[in-house]
C-alpha cells in the first residue's frame, strides 16, 4: 500500500517502513489537535491488530489487549477512556494471553485510508470505520476475546 522505502519500523508489530511512517503521521495529527484525538484509542487498537507480528510475549499480549479494547468500545459501547483504563490494568498481568492466529485479511480499511482525511470530522469517521473493519476481520476470535473479558476484574461500563 506504500512505496518501498528504508526507514524505521516497530520492533514487534510488523509493517513496512512506509506504513509505520503513515501511522506516525496520523498519531502526530492526533497528538497535536484535540479534535483528531477523539479517536486515538481506536487508532492505536486498529493499527496493532492489523500488524500482529509473530508469536512473542509482547505481540501476544498486544494483540489480545487491543482486541479487548475494540470489543469493549464496539460491542459493549464503553467509553474509550474506560477501555484505556481496562488495558492499563489488564496489561499488568502478562499471563493468561495466548497467540491468536491472525486472519488472512485484516480489514478493508487501513491506515492508508485514515491518512487521507482532510479534516478532523472525516478523520474520526474514518478511524471508526477502520476499527469496525479490523474488529470484524478478527471475528473468528470474538468468542475468545469475550471469554477474556469475563476474566477481567473490570466489567464493561456503558459510555455516558
Secondary structure, DSSP 8 states (H G I E B T S, - for coil): ----------SSS---HHHHHHHHHHHHHHHH-HHHHTTHHHHHHHHHHH---SSSHHHHHHHHHHHHHHHHHHTS---HHHHHHHHHHHTT--SS-------SS--S--HHHHHT--SHHHHHHHHHHHHHHHHHHTGGGHHHHHHHHHHSSS------
